[in-house]
Amino acid sequence: MSSTGTTDHGATGPRGARHEQDAADRLLRAATRSGAHLIAEAASLVQGWAVLADPIAGAVYSTPAAAAADGVHAAAAPREHPHCTQRPAAGAVLVLAAAPTVPPGHACHVATTTAALLEVRGQRAAELRGEQMRLHTTLIRLLLAGHTAAVTETLGGNRLTHVTVYRLSGVDLPTAHEVLWRAVRPSLAPYADACTLMGRRDGELVVAELHHGGDDGRILRLVSRLSERHHLLAGMAGPLPLAEMPTAHSDAAAARHSATPDRRVVPADAVGASRLTPLLPTAPYTRWAGSVLRPLSPAHQHLLLVWLRTGSKPRAAAALGLSAGTVRARIRDLSRLLGADLEDATVRAHLLLALRAPAPAPAPDDDDDSDSSINTGSHSGSSPPGPPGPARLESLPDGLLDTEAVRTWANGLVGGLEPHLRIALACWLRHHARTAPAAAELHVHRTTLAGWLTQCAEHLARNLADATVRAEIHLALRATRTGPDDPAALPRRGGRTYRRL
């Protein structure tokens, strides 16, 4: 094929038109099969490579596969690849690189026709998208209701045993949902032993990736890119067994409350994963935690953990799918069961410490000391039988936090705070991060206290909006205090001002 005969209609006339019509027919037949076949046919017609590049998913289709990176780079920086022919197509970019012997006019014709067919396919997919999205939302609801067998039977994936859940929130959620849908290209037929469901529920986007024990990180990468581009915050939980979908769902919501613009996707296992717990002596720590938590069922512990992670009962209710009144009533019952005031900031910090304790390792032989302290309590005053009293959560056993390693950690965290900042921070933490009552007790304006808290966050390099971070800071302040951190001791210079010491 010469470079002059196929583009000059005046010279070749019907032959050039027939050639272009043959190309269009080949592309149309490929488009009726799949998008991948369409891209492969376009690459064949230009005797080079073709890539459909999505800003979120990267290379959606690529022929050959090795050209994917070049196609994505060309779509991102078109001026650096003048030899490539590019066309917008169905929310993505079609990139063609023709062989040197292919006339530019033919390459442009193939690119234009392929982009048009991709648009038609995209419109058809959009017509069906509403029904598919509703079906996905229904399947997610069934998973949350415990109907895992029905869902896996519908999906036809008997190897789908585990689930990873993402919960995203933000202003641009509808657009983000469509973008992620197009990037993931979800199907109810499992591919490579994995299936992705996504749907909007209660003003958030829920993504559930069903797989066989582990995922390849593809959905996590897409969610991360989507969160950055559309300014979303996301929590991630899993992989967990499919039967524990409700737990993964609530854990993902709890993790999302710790997300920030600097860290938009937070795994649930990173929430409350403290720098303190590895420093605690393992044996007394696990014994104390086991004794404290003995009256609680796993469901009780999960409710308390979600509540302590999110920092408020309404947020915990939203994460657990319960009403706020139900969560309040259950926490009141658990407070009586534990014999402790769960509205006390120190008790909450100790409870979170207990809930984050590692599981006790099974003893290889009968250790009389450990067994008696955990099971009978007859030989140790720290483990009496029956429900624990208030002292069990209000104070920690000796030797747990008063170690050199813990003191070094605490000084590294809160050391160097000026007296007025330390007193203000301690007061604010006692009031569960509520500025108004803390400012009233400190006798300063709310704006003044807010400014001090900003200075504290900068000094500590911690996210004070994270409830688990606040619990650790509370413990660090108590471990390093030399006085009562009393608001009455706030340095002042008359009126409501303060002076630096």
N, C-alpha and C positions, 0 to 999 in steps of 0.2 A: 504494500500500500504506500503510495507516494504521498509526500507532504503537500502536494498541490492539487491532486485530483479529488480529494475527499471534501475539501472546503470550498472549492470554487464552483458554485452552482452554474455560473455562466459557461464554464468549460465542460463540466460533466453532466449538469442538469439532473435528469432523473436518476442517474447512478448514485450521486451524492445523497439525494433525498431518500432513495431506497435503502442506502446504507444506514442512514440515521433512523429510518423506520424500523429496520431490522434490530438495531440497538435498543430502540424503545420497546419493541416487542419482547426482547430477551429480558429486559429489566422488569417489564410488567409481569411476565411469567414468574420471575424470581420473587417479586413482591407478594404474589399470592401464596407463596410458601412460608417465608419468614423474613424478618429484617436482616438476619445473618446471611441468608441466601442472596438478598438484594445487594448487600455490600460486597459479597464475593463476586457477583456478576459484574458490578461496576468496576471492581479491580481488574477483572478479566478483560473487560472492554477497553480499558485504558492501558492494558499490559503493564500495570504497575501495582500500587497498593492503594487501599481505601480504608478509611477509619471513620466511624461515627463517634465523636468525642463529646462527652457530657461534662459540664463544669463540676458536677458533684461526683459522678460515678467514674469519671475517667473515660477509658475506651469502652463503649457499649458493644460495638462490633468492630472487628479488625480482620482484614485479609491482606497479607498473612498476619498471624498472631504477633510476629516479631516487629511489625510496624506500629503496634499500639502506642509505644512511647513516643515515636516520631510524630504520630498523628495528634496526640494530646499536646505535645509541645508546639506543633504548628498552629493548632487552634488557639492556644494561649498567646502566641507571639507570631501573628501572620506576617508581619513585615520581615521577619527573619527567614521566612520560607516563601519567597516570591515564586518559586517553581511549582508550588502546590496550588490547586484549584479548590476554593472553599465556598460552601453555601450553607446558610442557616437551614436547619431541618428539624422540625418537631421538638423545639426547645434545646437542640444540641447543634453541633457543627459537623458537617460532612467535609472531610478532607480527602482529596484525590491527588495522587502523585503519578502522573502519566509517564510512560516511557518516552525517551527523546524522539523516537520515530513517529509518535502519535501526534497528529495535528492539534494545535490548541483549540480549534473550533470543535473538533470531535470531543475532546476532553470536557469542554464547557457544556456541550450538549448532554453528555453522559451525567455530569454533575448536576445540571439543572433538572433533568428527568428523574434522577435518583432522589434528589431533595424533594421534588414534588410527590413522588410515590411515598417517601417517608412521611410527609405531611398527611397524606391520605390515610396511611396506616395509623398515624398518631391520632387523627380525628376519630377514626373507627374505635381505637382503643379508649379514647375519651368518652365516647358514647356508652361503652360498656363499663367504664371505670366506676360509675356510681353504684351499680349493682354489685360489682366485685368488692368495692370498699365496704358496703353494707354486710356482705357475706363475711368478710374478714372480721369486722367488728363483732358479728354474731359468734363466730368461732372463738374469739378472744373471751367473750362473755361466758361461753360454755366452759372454757378452760378454767376461768376464775370460779365457776360454780362447781368444779370438780368432775366434769364430764370428759375426762381425758380420753377414755376409750372411744367415745363417739367421735371426738375430733380426729384422733389418729386414724380411725376407720374412714372418715370422710376424706382425709388427706391421702390415704392409701400408703402411709409410711409406717410399717410395723417396726422400723428401726429408730423411729423418733422417740427417744427416751428422756431427753433433757431439754431444758428451755433456758434461754438468756433473754431477759426483759429489759427494755429501755422505755423510760417515760420522759417525754419532752414537753416543755411549756415555753410559751413566748407569744409575742404579739402577732408575728407573721406565720402562725401555725398552719392555716389552710394552704397557703402557697408552699410552705415547707413540706406538707403532706404530699402534695402533688409531685413536687420535685423528687422526694424520696421514693415515691411510688414508681416514677419513671426510671429512677436510677437502679432500684432494686429489681424492677420488673417481676413482681411477685407472682407466683403461680401456686395453685393448690396441688400440683403434682410435685412431689419432692425431687430435688435435683441434688445429686451427690450426697444423699442421706441428710438433706437439710431443707427446711421450708420456712419461709418468712411470712408472718401475719402482721398486719398493721391496721390500726383504726383509731379514730378520734373518740374519746370518752371523757365527758365532764370537763371539756375545755383543755384537754391535753392529748398528745399523740402517744399511743402505746404501740411499741414494736416488740413482737415476740418471735424470736428465732428458735425454731424447733430443730434439734439435731441429735446426734448420737454421741453424747458424752462431752463433746468439745466443738468449738467453732473455729473457723479459720481467720477470724478477725475482720472479714469483709464488711459485715454490717456495722461493726464498731468504727471502722474507717469512714464509712458513709455517714454515720450519725455525727461523727466528729466534724467532718467537712460541712455538713448541713447546719450544725449548731453554730459554727463560725460564720457562715455566710448569712444566715437568717437570724442571728443573735438569739439563739435558744439556749435554755439550760436543761441539762439532761442528767438523769440518774440511771445507773446500770446495775443489774443484779443477776447473778448466775455465773456459770451454768449450775442449775439445780434440777433434780428429778422432776419430771413433768407433773407428777402429783403435787409438787410443792409450788405450783404456779402462783397461788395466792400469796405465799411468802415472798417469792421473787418480786411480785407486783408491788407489795407494800414496801419491801426493802429498796426498790428502785426509786419510789417516791421519797423515802427518807433520805436517800443519797442525793436526790436532786436539790433538796433544801440546803445542801452544803456546796452546791455549784456556784461559781462566780464567773464574771466575764473573763477572768484570767484562767479559769479552769472550768470549762463549760460542761464537760462530761466527767462525772464522779462515780467510780465503782462503789457498790455498797460495802465491799470489804475494806475500803479505805476510810469509811465514815466511822469515827471512833477508834480507828486503829492508831493507838496512841504511842508516843515515844516513852511514856511512863511505864506501861505494863511490862515491857521486857526487862525493866530494871528491878522489878519486885521479886523477892525470893519466891521461887515457884511453889515449894511445898506449903508454907503457911498461907500463901495467896490462894491457891486452889482449895485448901481446906476451909479457909474463911468464906470464900465465894460459894462453895458447895453447901456450907451450913446456912448461909444467908438465903440462898435460893431454894433450899429444900422444900418449903411450903408451896412453891410455885410450879405449875405445870408448864410444859413448853409453850403452850399458847399464851399463858400469862407472861412468860419471859419475853416472848416476841412482841406483845403489846407494849410492855414497858420499854423495851429497847427502841421500838419505833417512836414512842412518845419522847424518850430522852434524846434520840437523834434529831427529831424534827424541832423540838424545843417548845411545842405548844400542843394542847389537846385538839384544837380545830385542825391543825395540820396533820396530826396523827390520825384523826378521824378520816380525813381525805385520803391519806395513804392506805388506811386499812379498809376503806369502803364502808365505814360505819358512820352513824350520826355522832355529832359532838357530844350530845347528852349521854349516849351509850358509853363512849370512851370515858367521860367524867365519872359515870356511875361505876364502871369497872375499876378505874384507878382508885376510887374511894374504897371499894371492897378490898383491893389489893393492899391498900394502906393499912386497913384493919388486919388483914391476914399477916402482913409483915410486922405489925406492931410498931410502925414508924410513921413519922410525919413526912409524906412524900412532897409536901410543898416547901420543905426546907432545902436550901441550895446545897448544903453539905451532904444531906442524906441522898439527894439526887446524884451528886458526884460520886459518892460511895457506891450507890446502886449501879451506876453505869460501870464503875470499876469492877463490880462483881459480875455483871452481865458480860463483860469483855474478857473475863478470865479464861485461860485455856482449860480445856477439858482435862480432868485428872487422868493421868496414865494408869492403866490397870497394873496393879502390883503383881510382880512375878511370884512372890510368896507372901505369906501372911505377915504383914508388918503390924505388930501389936499396937505400936504407938499411933500410926496413921489411922488404923481401923477404929481404935477406941475414940480418937478425937473426932472422927467423922460420923460413925454409925451409932455408938452408944452414948458418948458424952459423959459417961460415968466417971472417967478418970481425968477429965479436963474441964476446967471452968469455962473454957471458950466455946464448948459445944454441948449445952444442956439439951435434953430431949424436949420435943414440943416446938411450937412456933417461937421464933426468935423474938426477943424483946427489943424495945427501942434502942438500947445501947449497941445492938449488933450492927445497925447501920449508922447511928449517930457518931460512933467512934470506931476506929480501926484497931486491930490487935497490935500489940507492941512488936516492934521489929519489922513492920511492913513499910511504912513511909519514913521512918527515922533512921535511914541508912545513909552512908556517905554517898552512894551512887545517886539516890533520890535527891539529896540536898544539892549535889552538884547540878543535877538536871534542873531543879527548881530555881537555883540561883542563875543558871544560864538563861532561863526563860523570863523571869520577872525581875532579876537583879538589875539595878540601875534605874528603876522607876523613881521619879521624884516623889517625895512624900505625898503631895496633894494628888498626884495621879494614882498612886497606889491606893490611897484611902478611897478616892472616887471610884476606882475600878472595883475594889472589893465590895463597896456599898451597892454598886450597880449589879454585880453578880448575885449578891444576896437577894436583890429584887427581881431576879430572873430576867435580866436585860431589859427591864422597863425603866425608861428614862425619867418619867414624871415622878413616880414615888421616890426614886433615888435622889433626884434633884431636890425634892422637898425635904428629905432627911438631911441632905448635905447643906441645905439653906443656900443654894446657888440657883441661878437661872438654868432652864433646860438647855438653852443654847450654849451656855458655858460648859455644862456637863458634856454635851455632844462634842464640843471642841476638845475637851480633855480626853474623851474616849477615842477620838481620831488620833490624838498624839500617842495614846496607849497602843493602838493598833499598829501604828508606824514603828514604835519602839519594839514591840513584841514580834513584829512581822507575822502576825496571825490574823485570820479572818474571824473577827468577833461575832459575825452573824451566824457562825457555826456553833450549835449548841454543845457539841462534844468538845470543841476547842475551849469554850467557856468553862466547861466542867474541869478540864485539866488546869486551866489558869487558876481557877478557884482553889484547887488542891495545892498548886505551886505557891500561891499566896499564903495559904495556911502553913505550908511546910517551912516558909522562910520568914514568917512574921516574928518580930521581936516585941511587938506591942499588940494592942487589940485592933488596930486599924479602925479606930472609932471615928465616926464623922465629927465628934466633938473635938478631936485632936487635929482637925484640918487646919493647916497654917493660915492665919488671917492677918489682915492689916486694917481692921475696922470695917464695919458694914459687912457686905457679902463678898468682899475681895479676899484674896489670899496672897501670901508672900512666899517666895522661894527660900528654902533653908540652905 
